[in-house]
Amino acid sequence: MLTREFVAWLAARRAAGESLAVIGSSMGVSHEAVRKWLAGGEPSQMALMLAAILSHQPRELPPGL
């Protein structure tokens, strides 16, 4: 996932009503990190890889998992 796609994905999650804290929690980072990325900060390669996985998966696990 490219950085601009990553930022667009974050922005879409925000537009859907998710808080910075929820987005950060789903990625194992703080809400400050998400805020920094939305403001143009460069995400790590690990964050980009995780976002690529999360963007293609359901955000919630099925019951029982």
C-alpha positions in Angstrom: 0.0 0.0 0.0 1.4 3.4 -1.0 1.5 6.2 1.5 -1.2 8.3 -0.3 -3.5 5.2 -0.5 -2.8 4.7 3.2 -3.8 8.2 4.0 -6.9 7.9 1.9 -7.8 4.7 3.7 -7.3 6.4 7.1 -9.4 9.4 5.9 -12.2 7.1 4.7 -12.3 5.4 8.1 -12.5 8.8 9.8 -15.3 9.8 7.4 -17.1 6.6 8.4 -17.1 7.9 12.0 -14.2 6.0 13.5 -12.2 7.8 16.1 -8.4 8.2 15.9 -8.2 6.0 19.0 -10.2 3.1 17.4 -8.2 3.3 14.2 -4.9 3.4 16.2 -6.1 0.5 18.4 -6.8 -1.7 15.3 -3.2 -1.1 14.2 -1.6 -1.3 17.6 -0.5 2.3 17.6 -1.6 5.5 19.5 -4.1 7.9 18.2 -1.3 10.4 18.0 0.4 8.3 15.4 -2.8 8.2 13.3 -3.1 12.0 13.7 0.5 12.4 12.5 -0.1 10.2 9.5 -3.2 12.1 8.5 -1.2 15.3 8.8 1.4 14.1 6.4 3.8 12.2 8.6 5.5 9.2 7.0 4.2 5.8 8.2 6.6 2.9 8.8 6.7 0.1 6.3 5.1 -2.2 8.9 2.2 0.3 9.3 1.7 0.3 5.5 1.8 -3.5 5.4 -0.7 -3.9 8.2 -3.0 -1.3 6.6 -2.9 -3.2 3.4 -4.1 -6.4 5.2 -6.7 -4.6 7.3 -8.1 -2.8 4.2 -9.0 -6.1 2.6 -10.3 -7.9 5.7 -13.4 -7.4 7.8 -12.8 -5.1 10.6 -14.4 -7.4 13.1 -13.6 -11.1 13.7 -16.4 -13.6 13.2 -18.1 -14.8 16.4 -16.0 -17.4 18.2 -12.6 -16.2 17.1 
